[in-house]
Amino acid sequence: MNRKVPLRIRKLMKELKAALVRIYGDKLKGVYLYGSYARGDYRAGSDVDVNDFAKGLQRLLEGMAAFQRVRE
């Protein structure tokens, strides 16, 4: 089965990208969805696999931790 990425996941990706842009500015090189949601074969309970690329790994990890705290 190949389905589109659900609106709630697209919104989450947009929020994540905006948060990372605020943190990294032009150092952010990309935010990518992969796994079952990207392939369209997700099921109820599937996790959301996201990878992002920025210059400076330590700041990236700090940014992801900050975003997680905001989302909780």
N, C-alpha and C positions, 0 to 999 in steps of 0.2 A: 504494500500500500504506500502510495506517495502523496502526502498531504502538504498543504501550505503551512508555513510557520504560523501558529495561532497569534491573534492580535495581542494577547497578554504577554507572550514571549517577545514579540516585536517591541512592545512598549517597555518591557524590562531592559532589552538591549539598548533602546534609545536612552533610557535613564542612566544605565551604566556608562554608555559612551559620554553623555553629558557630564557625569560626575568625574570621569577620568580626564576629560578635556579641561575641566576646571582645575584639576590637580596638575596635569602634565603639560597643558597647552600644546604647542606644536611638537613636543617630544613624543606625543602619542602617535604611533604609526598605524594602529588598526585595532579593532575589536571584532572578533570572529566567533560565530556560532558554529559548533561542530557536533557530531554525534547524532543521536536519533532525531532530535528536532530539526537539524539541518538536512538530514536525509528524508525526513517526512515519515519515518516509521516509529514515531514515539507512541507510548501508551500512557494510560493513567498511571501516575506515579513516576514517570520518567524524570530523570534529573536533567538540568540544563547545563550543557557543556559550553563554556566560553573561554576563549583565549584572547589575550590582548598583548600587544607589543609596544613597548616604549623604550626610549633610551634611559638607562639607569634602573636596574632591577630592584634595588632596595626601595626606591621611591615608589615603584610600581606595587611592590608587596604592601607597603604602608597604605597606599591608596586603595587597594582591594580590601584591606582590613577595615579602613574607614568606611568604605561603601557598605560592607557587610553590617557594620554596626548601625548605619543609618537605616538599612532595610529591615532590621530585626524589630 
